[in-house]
Amino acid sequence: MFLGESAIPDGLRIYAIGDIHGCDAMLAEAHERIARDLAGRPVADHRIFHLGDYVDRGPDSAGVLARLSALQASDSRFTCLRGNHDTWLLEFLSDPQHVGPSWLTYGGVETLASYGIDAARPDFTGRGLSSLSARLAAVFPPEHRRFLEACALTAQVGDYFFCHAGIRPGVPLAEQIEDDIIWIREPFLSDRRDHGVIVIHGHTPAPQPEIKPNRINIDSGAVFGGPMTVLALEGRQHHFLS
């Protein structure tokens, strides 16, 4: 199964949005693009997939989680998958000693700031990490935690498989493990074999969407100054909303 052979069921359109990383204003604009596309090209049914990494690095992780948790709770057409940064945040709340230094170094400071916690000079000692975790837990809305905990790792519609980072080549889809689904780069990115599905993923930022015969990468580095990519899939066609 390669791109061009793959298809979405008739009457259904799928939209997919790549890594968000606290860029709530860009997410809102991406949703507006989808609304305009639906108004201009009506379809019987549609689904909107978000491929994870909602938090860290950007200015408003709290706003992103508020937006997505409310949308997913009110509209079954929204599906949110979990990325490695989302998992890190949950782990920081339960085990700050283990993940705290990495999480804070790679965007956690910005997430804390979005919840009103100043950690510009984080204390990486055990006591300091535990204190930051407790302060976050005290202000972290329960609905944000429930949302992240409920996020699935993968989804499949027709011949398309959606996940955050990718899959382990050669391993059946049903046997993929979480660590690969949310973290993998190689050997997935360079593998050219038929996976049986087209993998739609993010995680590895690129200047523009990467379209390969067996995968499409839609992480275009929004938090680093790139656009927030929205992919549309319908029938055997795909295009991007500009």
C-alpha positions as CSV (number, residue, x, y, z in Angstrom):
1,M,0.0,0.0,0.0
2,F,1.6,3.2,-1.2
3,L,0.3,6.8,-1.6
4,G,-2.0,6.9,-4.6
5,E,-3.4,3.5,-3.8
6,S,-4.6,4.4,-0.4
7,A,-8.1,5.7,0.3
8,I,-10.5,7.2,2.8
9,P,-14.0,5.7,2.9
10,D,-16.5,7.5,0.7
11,G,-18.3,10.5,2.1
12,L,-15.7,11.1,4.7
13,R,-13.0,13.8,4.8
14,I,-10.1,13.6,7.3
15,Y,-8.1,16.7,8.5
16,A,-4.9,16.2,10.4
17,I,-2.9,18.8,12.3
18,G,0.8,18.4,13.2
19,D,2.8,19.4,16.3
20,I,1.3,22.4,18.2
21,H,3.7,23.0,21.1
22,G,1.8,25.7,22.9
23,C,1.0,27.7,19.8
24,D,-2.7,28.3,20.7
25,A,-3.2,31.2,18.3
26,M,-1.9,29.2,15.4
27,L,-4.1,26.3,16.4
28,A,-7.2,28.5,16.4
29,E,-6.2,29.7,13.0
30,A,-5.8,26.2,11.7
31,H,-9.3,25.3,13.0
32,E,-10.6,28.4,11.1
33,R,-9.0,27.1,7.9
34,I,-10.8,23.8,8.4
35,A,-14.1,25.6,8.9
36,R,-13.6,27.7,5.8
37,D,-12.7,24.5,3.8
38,L,-15.9,22.7,5.0
39,A,-18.0,25.8,4.2
40,G,-16.6,26.0,0.7
41,R,-16.5,22.2,0.0
42,P,-19.3,20.5,2.1
43,V,-18.9,16.8,2.8
44,A,-21.2,14.3,4.4
45,D,-18.9,13.6,7.4
46,H,-15.5,14.7,8.6
47,R,-13.0,14.0,11.4
48,I,-10.2,16.2,12.7
49,F,-7.1,14.5,14.1
50,H,-4.4,16.2,16.2
51,L,-1.1,14.3,16.3
52,G,0.2,15.2,19.7
53,D,2.8,17.4,21.3
54,Y,0.3,20.0,22.5
55,V,2.6,21.4,25.2
56,D,6.1,22.7,25.7
57,R,8.3,25.3,24.0
58,G,5.5,27.6,22.9
59,P,3.9,30.4,24.8
60,D,0.4,29.0,25.7
61,S,0.4,25.3,26.5
62,A,-2.4,25.9,29.0
63,G,-4.5,27.6,26.3
64,V,-4.0,24.7,23.9
65,L,-5.1,22.1,26.5
66,A,-8.1,24.2,27.4
67,R,-9.1,24.5,23.8
68,L,-8.6,20.8,22.8
69,S,-10.0,19.3,26.0
70,A,-13.2,21.4,25.5
71,L,-13.5,20.5,21.8
72,Q,-12.9,16.8,22.3
73,A,-15.5,16.7,25.1
74,S,-18.1,18.4,23.0
75,D,-17.6,17.1,19.5
76,S,-16.9,13.4,18.7
77,R,-15.4,14.4,15.4
78,F,-12.2,15.7,17.2
79,T,-9.6,13.1,18.0
80,C,-6.4,13.9,19.9
81,L,-3.4,11.6,20.0
82,R,-0.6,11.7,22.5
83,G,2.9,12.8,21.8
84,N,6.2,12.5,23.7
85,H,6.0,15.9,25.2
86,D,2.4,15.3,26.5
87,T,3.7,12.1,28.1
88,W,6.6,14.0,29.7
89,L,4.2,16.4,31.3
90,L,2.1,13.6,32.8
91,E,5.3,11.9,34.0
92,F,6.5,15.2,35.6
93,L,3.4,15.3,37.6
94,S,3.9,11.8,39.0
95,D,7.7,11.3,38.8
96,P,9.5,14.6,38.6
97,Q,12.9,13.2,39.7
98,H,13.0,10.9,36.6
99,V,11.9,13.2,33.8
100,G,12.2,16.7,35.3
101,P,15.6,17.7,34.0
102,S,14.9,16.6,30.4
103,W,11.4,18.0,30.4
104,L,12.4,21.4,31.8
105,T,15.3,21.6,29.3
106,Y,13.2,20.9,26.3
107,G,10.2,23.1,26.8
108,G,8.8,22.4,30.2
109,V,9.8,25.8,31.6
110,E,7.4,27.5,29.0
111,T,4.6,25.1,30.0
112,L,5.0,26.0,33.7
113,A,5.0,29.7,32.8
114,S,1.7,29.2,30.9
115,Y,0.2,28.0,34.2
116,G,1.6,31.0,36.1
117,I,4.7,29.3,37.5
118,D,8.1,31.0,37.1
119,A,10.8,28.4,36.5
120,A,13.2,30.5,34.4
121,R,16.0,29.3,36.7
122,P,14.9,25.8,37.6
123,D,16.3,24.0,40.6
124,F,17.3,20.5,39.3
125,T,17.8,19.1,42.8
126,G,15.4,16.5,44.0
127,R,13.8,18.9,46.3
128,G,13.5,21.6,43.6
129,L,11.9,19.2,41.1
130,S,9.4,17.9,43.6
131,S,8.5,21.5,44.6
132,L,7.9,22.4,40.9
133,S,5.8,19.3,40.4
134,A,3.7,20.0,43.4
135,R,3.1,23.6,42.4
136,L,2.0,22.5,38.9
137,A,-0.3,19.9,40.3
138,A,-1.9,22.5,42.5
139,V,-3.0,24.6,39.5
140,F,-3.2,22.0,36.8
141,P,-6.9,21.8,35.9
142,P,-8.3,18.3,36.4
143,E,-9.9,18.4,32.9
144,H,-6.4,19.0,31.3
145,R,-5.0,15.9,33.1
146,R,-8.0,13.8,32.1
147,F,-7.7,14.9,28.5
148,L,-4.0,14.0,28.3
149,E,-4.6,10.7,30.0
150,A,-7.4,9.8,27.7
151,C,-5.5,10.6,24.5
152,A,-5.0,7.5,22.3
153,L,-1.7,6.6,20.8
154,T,-2.9,5.7,17.4
155,A,-5.9,5.8,15.1
156,Q,-6.6,4.2,11.7
157,V,-9.1,5.4,9.1
158,G,-9.3,3.5,5.8
159,D,-5.7,3.0,4.6
160,Y,-4.2,5.7,6.8
161,F,-2.6,5.2,10.2
162,F,-2.2,8.2,12.5
163,C,0.3,8.6,15.3
164,H,2.7,11.1,16.7
165,A,6.2,9.9,15.6
166,G,5.9,6.8,13.5
167,I,6.2,3.1,13.7
168,R,8.9,0.4,14.0
169,P,9.3,-0.9,10.4
170,G,8.6,-4.6,10.1
171,V,6.5,-4.8,13.3
172,P,2.8,-5.4,12.9
173,L,0.7,-2.4,13.7
174,A,-1.1,-4.2,16.6
175,E,2.3,-5.0,18.2
176,Q,3.8,-1.5,18.0
177,I,5.0,-0.2,21.4
178,E,4.3,3.2,23.0
179,D,8.0,4.2,23.1
180,D,8.3,3.9,19.3
181,I,4.9,5.5,18.5
182,I,5.8,8.7,20.4
183,W,9.6,8.8,20.0
184,I,10.9,7.0,16.9
185,R,12.8,8.7,14.1
186,E,15.2,6.2,12.6
187,P,14.9,3.6,11.1
188,F,11.3,4.7,10.4
189,L,12.1,7.9,8.5
190,S,14.4,6.3,6.0
191,D,12.5,3.1,5.6
192,R,10.8,2.7,2.2
193,R,9.0,-0.6,2.6
194,D,5.2,-1.0,2.4
195,H,3.8,-0.7,5.9
196,G,0.3,-1.8,4.7
197,V,-0.9,1.7,5.5
198,I,0.2,5.2,4.9
199,V,1.5,6.6,8.2
200,I,0.5,10.2,9.0
201,H,2.8,11.6,11.6
202,G,4.7,14.5,13.1
203,H,7.5,14.7,15.7
204,T,10.3,15.5,13.3
205,P,10.1,19.1,12.2
206,A,10.8,19.9,8.5
207,P,10.5,23.2,6.6
208,Q,7.5,21.8,4.7
209,P,5.4,18.7,4.8
210,E,7.3,15.6,3.7
211,I,5.4,13.4,1.3
212,K,6.9,9.9,0.9
213,P,5.3,6.8,-0.8
214,N,4.6,5.2,2.6
215,R,4.2,8.2,5.0
216,I,3.4,11.9,5.3
217,N,5.1,14.1,7.9
218,I,3.1,17.1,8.9
219,D,5.3,18.6,11.6
220,S,6.4,21.8,9.8
221,G,7.9,23.4,13.0
222,A,5.2,25.8,13.9
223,V,6.9,26.6,17.3
224,F,10.1,27.4,15.4
225,G,8.6,29.9,13.0
226,G,7.2,27.5,10.4
227,P,3.5,27.2,9.5
228,M,1.0,24.9,11.3
229,T,0.3,22.3,8.7
230,V,-3.3,21.0,8.0
231,L,-3.5,18.0,5.8
232,A,-6.8,17.0,4.2
233,L,-7.5,13.5,3.0
234,E,-10.5,12.5,0.9
235,G,-11.0,9.5,-1.3
236,R,-7.6,8.8,-2.9
237,Q,-6.6,12.5,-2.8
238,H,-4.6,14.6,-0.3
239,H,-3.9,18.3,-0.1
240,F,-2.8,20.9,2.4
241,L,-4.9,23.9,3.6
242,S,-3.0,27.1,3.1
